[in-house]
Amino acid sequence: MTAPETIVGTLDKTFDPAAIEARWYAHWESTGLFRPERPDATPFTIVNPPPNVTGSLHIGHALDNTLQDVLIRYERLRGKDALWVVGTDHAGIATQMVVERQMEAAGDKRTNYNREDFIAKVWEWKAESGGTITRQLRRLGCSMDWSREQFTMDPHFTKAVVKVFVDLHKEGLIYRDKRLVNWDPKLKTAISDLEVETREVKGGFWHFKYPLADGARRDDGLDYIEVATTRPETMLADMAVAVHPDDPRYKAVIGKAILQPLTGRRFKVVADEHADPELGSGAVKITPGHDFNDFEVGKRAGIKPAEMLNMFDAEARVIQTADGLIPEKYLGQDRFVVRDLIVADMKSAGMLIPHVTKDKDGEPVEADFEPRTIQTPYGDRGGVVIEPWLTDQWYVDAETLAKAPIEAVRSGAIEIVPKTWEKTFFNWMENIQPWCVSRQLWWGHRIPAWYAENGEVFVAETEEQAQALAGNRKLTRDEDVLDTWFSSALWPFATLGWPDDTELVRRHYPGDVLISGFDILFFWDARMAMQGLHFMKQVPWKKLYLHGLVRAADGQKMSKSKGNVVDPLGLIDQYGADALRFFMAAMESQGRDVKMDERRVEGYRNFATKLWNAARFCQANGICGSQSVAAPAATSAVNRWIIGEVVETVAALDAALADLRFDAAANTIYHFVWDQFCDWYIELVKGSFDAETRAVAGWVLDQILVMLHPFMPFVTEELWNALAARPHELIVARWPQPAAEVDPAAKAEVEFLIALVGSLRTAKNELGIAPGARLDAYLPEPSPATRGIIERNPAAIDRLARLNGIRFQPAPTGAAMQVGAGDANIIVPLEGVIDIASEKARLEKALGLSEKEAKSLEGRLSNPSFVEKAKPEAVEKARADHALHAAEAQRLKAALERLG
């Protein structure tokens, strides 16, 4: 395929991102330029965090993938064999929910089908609708190797997942156990902590009497223990009451029996440090089958998980416990219906301790419960309250697998950036719990385990192998599938063809960098480290970069309920992908959250427009693309200076990207393009486009396009091809190699001119002098170097500084302003230029107003009451206004000093 129709030398007058983005992306992808054949080059590998196949591009994806694309394009330009592995995750719960919702809308449901037929429907959905996010990643400009697009349910990937499960089971690192899980009663499956969102819910704290059995009494004579709970329904499965071993109120009854009022169940008072003497009554009812803390207390009290009572079915309706003691009236009822029944029954039995408050007249008022705001777990997809539920599930021995990643980070084999995340990583990994990897779904990798009628389990890669292990016994396959995080933990090596010994595995494992949000450090990043080190005996990547969240402009977390979600595709439609990408890179500062600011995105679209216009100006003056990688020969100071600026910019970019300082890298190239090249170099060489200047300007413009390409790939590729007939596209060009050095004399000369022009323009603005007004200037005793610079650049001083030359003699007496540049203090007479007296009066009045406003704001900000009680946005505005007035006061003072 030939390059898109970009005709050399005919740039449109207006920069239109939409007109070039789709055209160039299709060309890059169709011609294989995202992975040029470079078998002899140094490999560079990134694996993308695979988005859910159900997903669509959100602003977090835009940040994450922009940063990855900046690196992959940069390393590709540096000549490396750059592979960016791309694919999607099968997203067990999310995908099954999407398909079931579609079926419900058509009056159908999953249970009308057998497992195989339903899974076939899911595959149909994927074929029709599962590529939304991959199309959107293309719009962002992500240069992924789509020819090797992966899916976690692909046959080769499934082969890897099954092998890992079987091998870990053989090693005793996967086992079946009865433990508590986060259970979603709507989806009827266990879910991970990541899929649980905590909401603040208005609830209550109920206090009840639990009577001591056998006539026992406490030291204070009471024959009951007061317990408090936010979940009264769970008392139907209580198995103990815990008190702190050092709590003097309960020492006499530790080991004594209690009769639970509703079930008549007899259990003990146990001593456990989980009970906080300062919280409530200091006594805690223990329901080990329905609370994570209680589960651990129960185990410490000698209750085995198999003996823990379960009072709920999969939909959180009350069922009979193993001891048969739950009254029939509660059976079959929803958990929250039972809550109300239990409170009423305990109250009727005189076992409810009312919560007493006072009304406005000071009179006591009784209520059934103490109002509380409860941190309540909800399933992020099912949308119902999560229930801790005791079930048989498959678990990974995460504690054992975590040892190698801990050592890898300690030794530096894995570098975490920013380093501050190491402490969090160690804290979690050193206290890691068994990892529940089974899910009660149909869509996903089915667990390779078969059961004999006596419950004996046989784990094997195929049913034939399991049958061979079991002999002639009849086997039934496990109904569950594996947690999505289990399969995605294999992403860095299963995507390369493992367990087969492929060239890709040998060449591109381990990866160089993983870029991920900090929120999946444990759910994905750490688990990749566990599986990679266990199966590949190497780290999955050498560096882990954790970026922050993209927040709303006011710093709040984005959410649909708040209505502050930003659609990245809308921003691309409005400003172009290049502008959004540059914003993301420029704002990403080593893991700090990014505040969304549409004005900045617009500003970077203007930046692309400025580059476009600069390229058009160059074309109009006979400047075209360079044929040289090395810098052309240059004799003039301004040309030697700009070559030196390229040298310094390349070095600064290389250093910033080596340290993953995306903000520093973006700002480096931004200021070089806008300030040095567009604002100064082009202005300095205007009107003197000789052969040398055309060669240098064309070469510098090429270097800009290459350096800017990782951040803004579309506009740079378009300009690259418009400026000259090229042997190759920009995406596979060579990273700048100027083969030149900074010329200190040329740098000093041009910086003198820049300082002179900048200082004069500032002074004119401060004093209200028209920008185009021509002024006289005097420099009585210039240094030889300064005199030489002035004498060599009369045209630039005349055109840019608007000076009638600079006379090397004393200035006339009278009002004047002084302008600094280099070692010179240039005097500019003001007599006859402005009305000195009225200008002083104007400046003094404005200064007084600015100082007054700054002082008022300073007083407000120094008041702790305002800072603590005012809305954050009001405090932020006051700080910004104070900074503005303080800066204005400084500017006005400087202007007055110029007047003498």
SULJO-V338806 format. One record per helix or strand of 3 or more residues. SS is the DSSP state (H for helix, E for strand). FROM is the first residue (numbers start at 1). TO is the last residue. If there is no record, write none. Layout:
# SULJO-V338806
ss = (SS;SS)
from = (FROM;FROM)
to = (TO;TO)
This chain:
# SULJO-V338806
ss = (H;H;E;H;E;E;H;H;H;H;H;H;E;E;H;E;E;H;E;H;E;E;E;H;H;H;H;E;E;E;E;H;E;H;E;E;H;H;H;H;E;H;E;H;H;H;H;H;H;H;H;H;H;H;E;E;H;H;H)
from = (17;33;43;59;81;87;92;110;115;132;146;155;174;189;193;196;224;232;240;251;257;266;283;292;305;328;335;355;364;370;387;398;415;421;449;457;463;484;491;503;511;518;541;568;577;598;637;662;691;713;730;744;784;794;816;824;836;864;872)
to = (30;35;47;77;85;89;105;112;129;140;148;170;184;191;195;212;229;237;243;253;259;271;286;300;307;330;348;358;367;379;396;411;417;430;451;459;470;488;494;508;517;536;547;575;587;620;658;685;709;723;732;767;792;800;821;829;861;869;899)
